[in-house]
């Protein structure tokens, strides 16, 4: 299974610092920066996210790992400085309001020495 499919799977993905797919994140960083400059441009959000409708409003300061793993099921408002670490699929329902400075983190790291050495 290639890395992008692994990240999109329901099994989850644990990134090791030395194996982090930075090339997948480069496009995402540029899209987030473009969104900060033009937050009303819905085309940027359509390109960034896996699923997104015109009723998704995101204030500047939004950051995510990949974007393609974030899916909106309808109307959503996200306030300033939201971070979504989408190393696994994230589904945000209809009628959701997310406050300022919220982090949604699927990412994690091992807390036991034996976990750090696993592939």
DSSP file (Angstrom, degrees, kcal/mol; ACC not computed):
  #  RESIDUE AA STRUCTURE BP1 BP2  ACC     N-H-->O    O-->H-N    N-H-->O    O-->H-N    TCO  KAPPA ALPHA  PHI   PSI    X-CA   Y-CA   Z-CA
    1    1 A X              0   0    0      0, 0.0     5,-0.0     0, 0.0     0, 0.0   0.000 360.0 360.0 360.0 128.6    0.0    0.0    0.0
    2    2 A X     >  -     0   0    0      1,-0.1     4,-2.2     4,-0.0     5,-0.2  -0.270 360.0-104.9 -71.7 165.0    1.5    3.4   -1.0
    3    3 A X  H  > S+     0   0    0      1,-0.2     4,-2.4     2,-0.2     5,-0.2   0.869 117.3  51.4 -61.2 -42.9    2.0    6.0    1.7
    4    4 A X  H  > S+     0   0    0      1,-0.2     4,-2.0     2,-0.2    -1,-0.2   0.921 111.5  47.7 -63.6 -43.0   -1.0    8.3    0.7
    5    5 A X  H  > S+     0   0    0      1,-0.2     4,-0.9     2,-0.2    -1,-0.2   0.884 111.0  52.7 -64.1 -37.4   -3.4    5.3    0.7
    6    6 A X  H >< S+     0   0    0     -4,-2.2     3,-0.6     1,-0.2     6,-0.3   0.915 109.3  48.5 -62.9 -43.7   -2.1    4.3    4.1
    7    7 A X  H 3< S+     0   0    0     -4,-2.4    -1,-0.2     1,-0.2    82,-0.2   0.866 112.5  49.1 -64.7 -36.6   -2.6    7.7    5.5
    8    8 A X  H 3< S+     0   0    0     -4,-2.0    -1,-0.2    -5,-0.2    -2,-0.2   0.620  93.2 100.3 -78.9 -12.9   -6.2    7.8    4.1
    9    9 A X  S X< S-     0   0    0     -4,-0.9     3,-1.0    -3,-0.6    80,-0.5  -0.272  82.1-120.3 -74.9 161.1   -7.1    4.3    5.5
   10   10 A X  T 3  S+     0   0    0      1,-0.2    -1,-0.1    78,-0.1     3,-0.1   0.568 102.9  79.9 -74.8  -9.3   -9.1    3.8    8.7
   11   11 A X  T 3  S-     0   0    0     -5,-0.2    -1,-0.2     1,-0.2    -4,-0.1   0.703  97.3-130.7 -71.3 -19.1   -6.1    2.0   10.2
   12   12 A X    <   -     0   0    0     -3,-1.0     2,-0.4    -6,-0.3    -1,-0.2  -0.084  11.8-111.9  85.8 167.3   -4.4    5.2   11.1
   13   13 A X        -     0   0    0     93,-0.2     2,-0.6    -6,-0.1    74,-0.1  -0.994  13.7-158.0-143.4 129.2   -0.9    6.2   10.4
   14   14 A X        -     0   0    0     -2,-0.4     2,-0.4    93,-0.1    95,-0.1  -0.943  20.1-147.6-110.3 113.4    2.0    6.8   12.8
   15   15 A X        -     0   0    0     -2,-0.6     2,-0.4    93,-0.3     5,-0.1  -0.626   2.1-151.4 -82.9 134.1    4.6    9.0   11.2
   16   16 A X    >>  -     0   0    0     -2,-0.4     3,-2.3     1,-0.1     4,-0.6  -0.884  24.8-122.9 -98.7 137.4    8.2    8.5   12.2
   17   17 A X  G >4 S+     0   0    0     -2,-0.4     3,-0.8     1,-0.3    -1,-0.1   0.847 111.8  49.6 -51.2 -39.9   10.2   11.8   11.9
   18   18 A X  G 34 S+     0   0    0      1,-0.2    -1,-0.3     3,-0.0    -3,-0.0   0.656 116.4  42.5 -75.6 -13.8   12.7   10.2    9.5
   19   19 A X  G <4 S+     0   0    0     -3,-2.3    -1,-0.2     2,-0.1    -2,-0.2   0.258  78.0 135.5-114.7  10.6    9.9    8.8    7.3
   20   20 A X    <<  -     0   0    0     -3,-0.8     2,-2.0    -4,-0.6     3,-0.2  -0.411  58.9-128.2 -64.5 129.3    7.5   11.8    7.3
   21   21 A X    >>  +     0   0    0      1,-0.2     3,-1.1    -2,-0.2     4,-0.8  -0.504  37.2 169.3 -80.8  77.1    6.3   12.5    3.7
   22   22 A X  H >> S+     0   0    0     -2,-2.0     4,-1.3     1,-0.3     3,-0.6   0.794  70.8  65.1 -61.0 -28.7    7.2   16.2    3.5
   23   23 A X  H 3> S+     0   0    0      1,-0.3     4,-0.7     2,-0.2    -1,-0.3   0.858  98.9  53.0 -65.0 -33.0    6.5   16.2   -0.3
   24   24 A X  H <> S+     0   0    0     -3,-1.1     4,-0.5     1,-0.2    -1,-0.3   0.773 110.8  48.8 -69.1 -24.4    2.8   15.4    0.4
   25   25 A X  H <X S+     0   0    0     -4,-0.8     4,-2.5    -3,-0.6    -2,-0.2   0.673  91.6  76.6 -90.1 -18.4    2.7   18.4    2.8
   26   26 A X  H  X S+     0   0    0     -4,-1.3     4,-1.9     1,-0.2     5,-0.2   0.934  97.6  45.2 -59.6 -48.3    4.3   21.0    0.6
   27   27 A X  H  X S+     0   0    0     -4,-0.7     4,-2.2     1,-0.2    -1,-0.2   0.894 112.2  53.6 -61.8 -40.3    1.2   21.6   -1.5
   28   28 A X  H  X S+     0   0    0     -4,-0.5     4,-2.5     1,-0.2    -2,-0.2   0.917 106.5  51.1 -62.1 -45.2   -0.9   21.7    1.6
   29   29 A X  H  X S+     0   0    0     -4,-2.5     4,-2.2     1,-0.2    -1,-0.2   0.911 110.8  48.9 -59.4 -43.0    1.3   24.4    3.2
   30   30 A X  H  X S+     0   0    0     -4,-1.9     4,-2.3     1,-0.2    -1,-0.2   0.892 111.1  49.6 -65.8 -39.4    1.0   26.5    0.0
   31   31 A X  H  X S+     0   0    0     -4,-2.2     4,-2.3     2,-0.2    -2,-0.2   0.894 110.2  50.5 -66.9 -39.0   -2.8   26.1   -0.1
   32   32 A X  H  X S+     0   0    0     -4,-2.5     4,-1.9     2,-0.2    29,-0.2   0.905 111.3  48.7 -64.4 -40.5   -3.1   27.1    3.6
   33   33 A X  H  X S+     0   0    0     -4,-2.2     4,-1.5     2,-0.2    -2,-0.2   0.902 110.7  50.4 -64.9 -41.2   -1.0   30.2    2.9
   34   34 A X  H  X S+     0   0    0     -4,-2.3     4,-1.8     1,-0.2    -2,-0.2   0.891 108.5  52.9 -63.0 -39.0   -3.1   31.1   -0.1
   35   35 A X  H  < S+     0   0    0     -4,-2.3    -1,-0.2     1,-0.2    -2,-0.2   0.890 104.8  54.9 -63.9 -39.2   -6.3   30.7    2.0
   36   36 A X  H  < S+     0   0    0     -4,-1.9     3,-0.4     1,-0.2    -1,-0.2   0.873 111.7  45.0 -60.0 -36.7   -4.8   33.1    4.6
   37   37 A X  H  < S+     0   0    0     -4,-1.5    -1,-0.2     1,-0.2    -2,-0.2   0.792 131.5  20.1 -76.9 -29.3   -4.4   35.7    1.8
   38   38 A X    ><  +     0   0    0     -4,-1.8     3,-1.9    -5,-0.1    -1,-0.2  -0.573  66.8 170.1-142.1  72.2   -7.8   35.1    0.3
   39   39 A X  T 3  S+     0   0    0     -3,-0.4    19,-0.4     1,-0.3    -3,-0.1   0.624  76.9  59.5 -66.2 -12.7  -10.2   33.5    2.8
   40   40 A X  T 3  S+     0   0    0     17,-0.1     2,-1.0    -5,-0.1    -1,-0.3   0.500  76.0 106.6 -91.5  -4.0  -13.3   33.9    0.7
   41   41 A X    X>  -     0   0    0     -3,-1.9     4,-0.9     1,-0.2     3,-0.6  -0.656  47.4-174.5 -80.4 102.4  -11.9   31.9   -2.2
   42   42 A X  H 3> S+     0   0    0     -2,-1.0     4,-2.3     1,-0.2    -1,-0.2   0.731  77.0  69.5 -71.0 -23.0  -13.8   28.6   -2.1
   43   43 A X  H 3> S+     0   0    0      1,-0.2     4,-1.9     2,-0.2    -1,-0.2   0.862  95.0  55.2 -64.2 -34.8  -11.7   27.1   -4.9
   44   44 A X  H <> S+     0   0    0     -3,-0.6     4,-2.3     1,-0.2    -1,-0.2   0.933 109.8  45.7 -62.4 -45.0   -8.7   26.9   -2.5
   45   45 A X  H  X S+     0   0    0     -4,-0.9     4,-2.5     1,-0.2    -2,-0.2   0.879 109.9  54.3 -67.0 -37.7  -10.8   24.9    0.0
   46   46 A X  H  < S+     0   0    0     -4,-2.3    -1,-0.2     1,-0.2    -2,-0.2   0.871 113.6  43.0 -62.5 -36.3  -12.1   22.6   -2.7
   47   47 A X  H  < S+     0   0    0     -4,-1.9    -2,-0.2    -5,-0.2    -1,-0.2   0.858 115.6  49.0 -75.9 -37.1   -8.5   21.9   -3.7
   48   48 A X  H  < S+     0   0    0     -4,-2.3    22,-0.2    -5,-0.2    -2,-0.2   0.913 104.9  59.1 -71.1 -45.4   -7.2   21.5   -0.2
   49   49 A X  S  < S-     0   0    0     -4,-2.5    19,-0.3    -5,-0.1     3,-0.2  -0.483  73.6-131.1 -96.4 157.8   -9.8   19.2    1.3
   50   50 A X  S    S+     0   0    0     20,-1.6     2,-0.4    17,-1.2    21,-0.2   0.913 101.2   9.1 -65.3 -44.5  -11.0   15.7    0.5
   51   51 A X  B    S+a   71   0A   0     19,-1.4    21,-2.3     2,-0.0     2,-0.3  -0.988  78.0 155.1-140.0 127.5  -14.6   16.7    0.6
   52   52 A X        -     0   0    0     -2,-0.4     2,-0.2    -3,-0.2    21,-0.1  -0.963  20.1-159.9-156.3 134.1  -15.8   20.3    0.9
   53   53 A X    >   -     0   0    0     -2,-0.3     3,-1.0    21,-0.3    21,-0.1  -0.559  40.7 -98.7-106.2 176.3  -19.0   22.2    0.0
   54   54 A X  T 3  S+     0   0    0      1,-0.3    21,-0.0    -2,-0.2   -12,-0.0   0.572 114.2  71.6 -70.8  -8.1  -19.5   26.0   -0.5
   55   55 A X  T 3  S+     0   0    0      2,-0.0    21,-2.2    22,-0.0     2,-0.6   0.094  71.4 104.7 -98.4  22.8  -20.9   26.2    3.0
   56   56 A X  E <   -c   76   0B   0     -3,-1.0     2,-0.5    19,-0.2    21,-0.2  -0.922  48.9-174.2-104.2 122.9  -17.6   25.8    4.7
   57   57 A X  E     -c   77   0B   0     19,-2.8    21,-3.0    -2,-0.6     2,-0.5  -0.975   2.4-177.6-121.9 123.5  -16.1   29.0    6.1
   58   58 A X  E     -c   78   0B   0     -2,-0.5    21,-0.2   -19,-0.4     4,-0.1  -0.978  18.6-138.6-126.7 123.7  -12.6   29.0    7.6
   59   59 A X        -     0   0    0     19,-2.8     3,-0.3    -2,-0.5    23,-0.3  -0.368  41.8 -81.6 -73.1 157.1  -11.0   32.0    9.2
   60   60 A X  S    S+     0   0    0      1,-0.2    21,-1.4   -24,-0.1    -1,-0.1  -0.121 107.3  57.6 -58.5 156.8   -7.3   32.7    8.5
   61   61 A X        +     0   0    0      1,-0.3     2,-0.3   -29,-0.2    -1,-0.2   0.578  69.7 150.6  96.3  14.1   -4.6   30.9   10.5
   62   62 A X        +     0   0    0     -3,-0.3     2,-0.3   -30,-0.2    -1,-0.3  -0.594  18.4 177.9 -81.0 138.2   -5.8   27.4    9.5
   63   63 A X  E     +e   83   0C   0     19,-2.2    21,-2.4    -2,-0.3     2,-0.3  -0.992   6.3 165.4-138.4 146.5   -3.2   24.7    9.3
   64   64 A X  E     -e   84   0C   0     -2,-0.3    21,-0.2    19,-0.2   -32,-0.1  -0.964  37.9-123.5-150.8 166.5   -3.3   21.0    8.5
   65   65 A X  S    S-     0   0    0     19,-1.1   -37,-0.2    -2,-0.3   -36,-0.2   0.950  97.3 -13.1 -77.3 -51.4   -0.9   18.1    7.6
   66   66 A X        -     0   0    0    -38,-0.1     2,-1.1   -39,-0.1    19,-0.1   0.700  65.8-153.7-125.9 -36.1   -2.4   16.9    4.3
   67   67 A X  S >  S+     0   0    0     17,-0.2     3,-2.3     1,-0.1   -17,-1.2  -0.234  80.8  84.3  85.0 -48.0   -5.9   18.3    3.7
   68   68 A X  T 3  S+     0   0    0     -2,-1.1    -1,-0.1   -19,-0.3   -19,-0.1   0.679  86.2  58.9 -63.7 -14.8   -7.0   15.4    1.6
   69   69 A X  T 3  S+     0   0    0     17,-0.2    21,-3.3   -19,-0.1     2,-0.5   0.348  87.5  90.8 -93.9   4.9   -7.9   13.5    4.7
   70   70 A X  E <   - b   0  90A   0     -3,-2.3   -20,-1.6    19,-0.2   -19,-1.4  -0.900  55.3-175.5-107.0 128.4  -10.4   16.2    5.9
   71   71 A X  E     -ab  51  91A   0     19,-2.8    21,-3.2    -2,-0.5     2,-0.5  -0.986  11.7-157.8-129.4 127.7  -14.0   15.8    4.9
   72   72 A X  E     - b   0  92A   0    -21,-2.3    21,-0.2    -2,-0.4    22,-0.1  -0.898   3.9-163.9-105.6 130.9  -16.9   18.2    5.5
   73   73 A X        -     0   0    0     19,-3.0     2,-0.3    -2,-0.5    21,-0.3   0.273  65.4 -51.0 -96.7  10.7  -20.4   16.8    5.5
   74   74 A X  S    S+     0   0    0     19,-0.3   -21,-0.3    18,-0.3    18,-0.0  -0.989 103.3  17.4 158.5-148.4  -22.1   20.2    5.2
   75   75 A X        +     0   0    0     -2,-0.3    20,-1.8   -19,-0.1    21,-1.6  -0.300  63.4 162.2 -60.1 131.7  -22.2   23.7    6.8
   76   76 A X  E     -cd  56  96B   0    -21,-2.2   -19,-2.8    19,-0.2     2,-0.5  -0.977  25.3-162.3-154.1 139.4  -19.2   24.4    9.0
   77   77 A X  E     -cd  57  97B   0     19,-2.4    21,-2.9    -2,-0.3     2,-0.5  -0.993   8.9-170.6-122.6 125.7  -17.6   27.5   10.5
   78   78 A X  E     -cd  58  98B   0    -21,-3.0   -19,-2.8    -2,-0.5    21,-0.2  -0.975  14.4-145.4-117.8 123.2  -14.0   27.3   11.8
   79   79 A X        -     0   0    0     19,-2.7     3,-0.5    -2,-0.5    23,-0.1  -0.073  42.1 -48.8 -79.5-177.6  -12.7   30.3   13.7
   80   80 A X  S    S+     0   0    0      1,-0.2    21,-2.8    20,-0.1    22,-0.3  -0.094 113.2  11.1 -58.3 145.4   -9.1   31.7   13.7
   81   81 A X  S    S+     0   0    0    -21,-1.4     2,-0.3    19,-0.2    -1,-0.2   0.831  75.8 167.1  61.9  43.3   -6.0   29.6   14.2
   82   82 A X        -     0   0    0     -3,-0.5   -19,-2.2   -23,-0.3     2,-0.4  -0.685  17.1-163.1 -86.5 141.1   -7.4   26.1   13.9
   83   83 A X  E     -ef  63 103C   0     19,-2.4    21,-2.9    -2,-0.3     2,-0.5  -0.993   7.7-176.1-125.5 125.8   -5.0   23.2   13.4
   84   84 A X  E     -ef  64 104C   0    -21,-2.4     2,-1.2    -2,-0.4   -19,-1.1  -0.959  11.7-159.6-122.4 112.7   -6.1   19.8   12.2
   85   85 A X  E     - f   0 105C   0     19,-2.8    21,-2.2    -2,-0.5     2,-1.2  -0.751  14.9-174.6 -91.7  93.6   -3.4   17.1   12.1
   86   86 A X        +     0   0    0     -2,-1.2   -17,-0.2     1,-0.2     4,-0.1  -0.418  34.7 136.4 -95.9  58.7   -5.1   14.8    9.6
   87   87 A X  S    S+     0   0    0     -2,-1.2     2,-0.3     2,-0.1    -1,-0.2   0.529  82.6  33.0 -78.4  -5.4   -2.7   11.8    9.6
   88   88 A X  S    S-     0   0    0     -3,-0.3   -80,-0.1   -76,-0.1   -78,-0.1  -0.922 114.7 -71.8-136.7 161.5   -6.0    9.8    9.6
   89   89 A X        -     0   0    0    -80,-0.5     2,-0.5    -2,-0.3   -19,-0.2  -0.292  44.8-161.1 -59.4 136.6   -9.3   10.6    8.1
   90   90 A X  E     -b   70   0A   0    -21,-3.3   -19,-2.8    -4,-0.1     2,-0.5  -0.987   3.3-166.9-120.8 122.8  -11.2   13.5    9.8
   91   91 A X  E     -b   71   0A   0     -2,-0.5     2,-0.5   -21,-0.2   -19,-0.2  -0.953   0.3-167.0-114.4 121.4  -15.0   13.8    9.2
   92   92 A X  E     -b   72   0A   0    -21,-3.2   -19,-3.0    -2,-0.5   -18,-0.3  -0.939  18.8-138.4-111.3 121.9  -16.7   17.0   10.3
   93   93 A X    >   -     0   0    0     -2,-0.5     3,-0.6   -21,-0.2   -19,-0.3   0.145  29.2 -73.8 -71.8-174.3  -20.5   16.9   10.3
   94   94 A X  T 3  S+     0   0    0    -21,-0.3    -1,-0.2     1,-0.2   -18,-0.2  -0.621 111.8  21.7 -83.5 138.4  -23.1   19.3    9.2
   95   95 A X  T 3  S+     0   0    0    -20,-1.8     2,-0.4    -2,-0.3    -1,-0.2   0.820  84.7 155.8  78.1  32.5  -23.8   22.4   11.4
   96   96 A X  E <   -d   76   0B   0    -21,-1.6   -19,-2.4    -3,-0.6     2,-0.5  -0.778  25.9-168.7 -98.8 134.5  -20.5   22.4   13.1
   97   97 A X  E     -d   77   0B   0     -2,-0.4     2,-0.5   -21,-0.2   -19,-0.2  -0.990   4.8-165.7-118.3 124.9  -18.9   25.5   14.7
   98   98 A X  E     -d   78   0B   0    -21,-2.9   -19,-2.7    -2,-0.5     3,-0.1  -0.957  17.4-134.7-114.6 124.7  -15.3   25.2   15.8
   99   99 A X    >   -     0   0    0     -2,-0.5     3,-0.8   -21,-0.2   -20,-0.2   0.010  35.9 -69.1 -71.3 177.4  -14.0   27.9   18.1
  100  100 A X  T 3  S+     0   0    0      1,-0.2   -19,-0.2   -22,-0.1    -1,-0.2  -0.356 112.4  13.5 -69.8 148.3  -10.7   29.9   17.9
  101  101 A X  T 3  S+     0   0    0    -21,-2.8     2,-0.3     1,-0.2    -1,-0.2   0.774  85.3 155.9  61.5  32.2   -7.4   28.2   18.6
  102  102 A X    <   -     0   0    0     -3,-0.8   -19,-2.4   -22,-0.3     2,-0.4  -0.708  26.7-159.4 -90.4 139.9   -8.8   24.6   18.4
  103  103 A X  E     -f   83   0C   0     -2,-0.3     2,-0.6   -21,-0.2   -19,-0.2  -0.979   7.8-169.4-118.5 131.1   -6.5   21.7   17.6
  104  104 A X  E     -f   84   0C   0    -21,-2.9   -19,-2.8    -2,-0.4     2,-0.6  -0.974  17.6-170.6-116.3 113.4   -7.9   18.4   16.3
  105  105 A X  E     +f   85   0C   0     -2,-0.6   -19,-0.1   -21,-0.2   -21,-0.1  -0.904  32.6 160.4-120.4 112.1   -5.0   15.9   16.4
  106  106 A X        +     0   0    0    -21,-2.2   -93,-0.2    -2,-0.6    -1,-0.2   0.611  62.9  95.0 -89.1 -18.4   -5.0   12.4   14.9
  107  107 A X        +     0   0    0    -22,-0.5     2,-0.3    -3,-0.2   -93,-0.1  -0.374  49.5 153.3 -74.2 150.3   -1.3   12.5   15.0
  108  108 A X        -     0   0    0     -2,-0.1     2,-0.3   -93,-0.1   -93,-0.3  -0.933  28.8-136.4-158.5-179.0    0.6   11.0   17.9
  109  109 A X        -     0   0    0     -2,-0.3     7,-0.1   -95,-0.1   -93,-0.1  -0.974  36.8 -84.5-145.6 159.2    3.8    9.5   18.8
  110  110 A X        -     0   0    0     -2,-0.3     3,-0.0     1,-0.1     6,-0.0  -0.329  27.1-166.3 -64.2 144.2    4.9    6.5   20.9
  111  111 A X  S    S+     0   0    0     -2,-0.0     2,-0.4     1,-0.0    -1,-0.1   0.518  71.2  65.8-108.0  -9.9    5.2    7.1   24.6
  112  112 A X  S >> S-     0   0    0      1,-0.1     4,-1.3     0, 0.0     3,-1.1  -0.900  86.0-123.1-112.4 142.6    7.1    3.9   25.4
  113  113 A X  H 3> S+     0   0    0     -2,-0.4     4,-0.8     1,-0.3     3,-0.3   0.848 111.1  57.5 -52.7 -37.6   10.7    3.2   24.1
  114  114 A X  H 34 S+     0   0    0      1,-0.2     3,-0.4     2,-0.2     4,-0.3   0.839 103.0  54.4 -64.3 -32.3    9.6    0.0   22.3
  115  115 A X  H X4 S+     0   0    0     -3,-1.1     3,-1.0     1,-0.2    -1,-0.2   0.844 100.5  59.9 -69.4 -33.3    7.0    1.9   20.3
  116  116 A X  H 3< S+     0   0    0     -4,-1.3    -1,-0.2    -3,-0.3    -2,-0.2   0.758 103.8  51.1 -66.8 -24.8    9.6    4.4   19.0
  117  117 A X  T 3< S+     0   0    0     -4,-0.8    -1,-0.2    -3,-0.4    -2,-0.2   0.502  86.1 106.7 -94.2  -4.5   11.6    1.6   17.4
  118  118 A X    <         0   0    0     -3,-1.0    -3,-0.0    -4,-0.3     0, 0.0  -0.380 360.0 360.0 -73.3 153.6    8.8    0.0   15.5
  119  119 A X              0   0    0     -2,-0.1    -1,-0.1  -103,-0.0  -103,-0.1   0.430 360.0 360.0 -79.3 360.0    8.5    0.4   11.7
